[in-house]
Amino acid sequence: MNGADRHGNDAWRARSLAAVWHPCTQMKAHETLPLLPVARGEGPWLYDFDGRRYLDGVSSWWVNLFGHAHPRINAALVEQLQTLPHALLAGCTHAPVVELSERLAALAPPGLGHAFYASDGASATEIALKMSFHYWQNRGQPDKRGFVSLAGSYHGETLGALSVTDVPVFRATYDPLLLRNVVVPSPDARRAAGGRSLHDVTVEAANALEDHLEEHHATTAAVIVEPLVQGAAGMVMHDAEYLRRARALCTLYGVHLIADEIMTGFGRTGTLFACERAGIAPDLLCLSKGITGGYLPLSCVLSTDDVYAAFYADDASRGFLHSHSYTGNALACRAALAVLGIFEDDGVIAANRAKAERFTARAAALAAHPRVRHFRHLGMIWALDVDTDRPDFARRFFAAALERGLLLRPVDRTVYFMPPYVVGDDEFALLCDGTRAILDAE
Ligand SMILES: Cc1ncc(COP(=O)(O)O)c(C=O)c1O
């Protein structure tokens, strides 16, 4: 092997397949599906080791808000690196975690003033479930231990989070290990058809939730939802009215509402948090992914004064004795502060609104493609279902997109664009035109 080959794509692919067990992957699939070895990132582009570039149309699994290697986040991290990369958060505190907690409390829906940190989205879900269960124990209602989630829900893949996840491909094998939970119908807006309005779909799903809570509220701790968009189900969108009804029902029946904004948070649905669009505040709010702009693992659960107060006692066991070694990592918190600074200083939410309008107009020809069903858009998310019988559609599309310099990973037969917010009109056009060309060839 000459020098160039040793540092080229093929060499990295071979070494990776020998040593790395990749996530969410049947490794044998890589016998025919090549891995993309990424050498560096710049703005919305990723570059491989042979010098080709790929437009990151999925924000690297929905985390990368402002493009790769953003100068402002880079600078904040370099500075933090030289002062304090990390210190434990039990018995200690530091400026980035304090400042981030204050800012999140000020920006989140009202009343969520207490921030508990972890690293990944699934850990935030675990924390929210444990907090809710423990809250009811502390309040003298130990029978309230059940959880309710929506059909098609996805809240992560650790055992607790998987228990409230309803995506068979992730859940089925581990089902015997999981907590029993209840799944209620999703208010999936695509079901508004054949004489049923969006309002009908919304009310029917809310009524099903009400029927369940009316009968089982005494044994239910919390309802967990992905507000406005169920991502892993295939960017399944619903009306904000469902959230208002779910909030009212949870209040009426004395059940927590957990909003999992791990994907929808930080501007993805057009407001900083999706709950804003419904004008509701949950009891527990889970955040992660975009929180550090795609730099470092960080997640957070914001809770109300009422939840926090239930744990505040002389008795240690009434406290929330949960931790991870990297809870509140200073570098990650500092990246998150830089992200919030960019939102504020660059007027990102307003700029995205104008951009999204232009992008949606640009997607009209794709939306009208004969294979496209249910084209939908919210904030900085565009999704469509493809009319195809091919069970391997997602894999084939991924490979075809890479050949066109586009990084897109359909969820089953749903193709979606969730680009970094720095993507421009011409780049968005590449996503639309590339997708049309791939569908033409299907
Ligand atoms: C809504 C939602 N919740 C939880 C998670 C889990 O996050 P993580 O993959 O960081 O564990 C995800 C990840 O896609 C998500 O979309």
The ligand as an SDF file (V2000), in Angstrom:
LIG
                    3D

 16 16  0  0  0  0  0  0  0  0999 V2000
  -36.9610   12.3850   20.6770 C   0  0  0  0  0  0  0  0  0  0  0  0
  -35.7270   11.6520   21.0530 C   0  0  0  0  0  0  0  0  0  0  0  0
  -35.5520   11.2530   22.3160 N   0  0  0  0  0  0  0  0  0  0  0  0
  -34.4490   10.6040   22.7150 C   0  0  0  0  0  0  0  0  0  0  0  0
  -33.4340   10.3140   21.8230 C   0  0  0  0  0  0  0  0  0  0  0  0
  -32.2200    9.5610   22.2880 C   0  0  0  0  0  0  0  0  0  0  0  0
  -31.0980   10.3890   22.2600 O   0  0  0  0  0  0  0  0  0  0  0  0
  -29.6270    9.7240   22.2570 P   0  0  0  0  0  0  0  0  0  0  0  0
  -29.4750    9.0750   20.9200 O   0  0  0  0  0  0  0  0  0  0  0  0
  -28.7060   10.8850   22.4390 O   0  0  0  0  0  0  0  0  0  0  0  0
  -29.5880    8.7540   23.3830 O   0  0  0  0  0  0  0  0  0  0  0  0
  -33.5740   10.6920   20.4950 C   0  0  0  0  0  0  0  0  0  0  0  0
  -32.5410   10.3480   19.5040 C   0  0  0  0  0  0  0  0  0  0  0  0
  -32.7550   10.3250   18.3160 O   0  0  0  0  0  0  0  0  0  0  0  0
  -34.7400   11.3840   20.0940 C   0  0  0  0  0  0  0  0  0  0  0  0
  -34.9340   11.7640   18.8260 O   0  0  0  0  0  0  0  0  0  0  0  0
  1  2  1  0
  2  3  1  0
  2 15  2  0
  3  4  2  0
  4  5  1  0
  5  6  1  0
  5 12  2  0
  6  7  1  0
  7  8  1  0
  8  9  2  0
  8 10  1  0
  8 11  1  0
 12 13  1  0
 12 15  1  0
 13 14  2  0
 15 16  1  0
M  END
$$$$
